[in-house]
Amino acid sequence: IEPVFALHGRRIPDRNRYSIALRAVEPPGESFMYGPSELQIFSEVLRRKLLRRHLTPQEYLQRRILSPLGIYGVDFREDTVGHPLLASGFKLSAREWAQIGILILNEGKYGHRQIVPSGMLDELFRGSSANPIFGMGFWLNRTAGDGASEVDVEKMLDIPWERQYWHHVCLCRDAPRDLIAAIGSGYQRVFVIPSMDLIIVRQGRDGPFSDATFLRIILGKETVHRSRLAVSG
């Protein structure tokens, strides 16, 4: 399905209705297209499922996930008829993003409460044949160490989807394979590394940034990387 980045704006009054009318441009599983349209379709499916509970997707997300994490006041950037824009708009503090990182690190548990079943959470962290390093909303480093080259996700996404290349790439060769990343525009990041019991939140202005270099510095691997480059050069 075409990404339709115009959904991020206010010019489409009913994002859900617009998105569910979109036609598939490629067979399922053959191509990777990153954009808001798929999440708007999910929003509509969730809306219909919650009708019998008399809940909106926003209310469900707030009650089921955000409130137990102590996160309030989220701007869902609703359209004219009240549908949320799930693809962007969450403006959280570093501490609030870290709460979400804790939920991931603890396999769906926060404090003494199991908020998301661990098996269900695992579904988010599986790549696909079309893009091995993207799960459901999260980016993965599972191909690191297999001769993969490092990719700048945001720069790759700026390229038309037909010319994007997601095979034999990783976020950082020197970071653990179990690294999970929430990647936001302007190089806003949440990195979760379960094997190291580590959560990293990066916030800052848009500008020159490299996930791979940042992670190597944080993990103390930059010197090793430079030595490797010197030897290979």
Helices and strands as residue ranges (DSSP letters): G 5-8, H 15-20, H 37-50, G 51-53, H 57-61, I 62-66, G 67-69, H 94-105, E 109-110, E 113-114, H 118-122, G 123-125, E 139-140, E 149-150, H 153-157, G 161-163, E 169-170, E 180-184, G 185-187, E 188-193, G 194-196, E 198-202, H 211-219, H 222-232
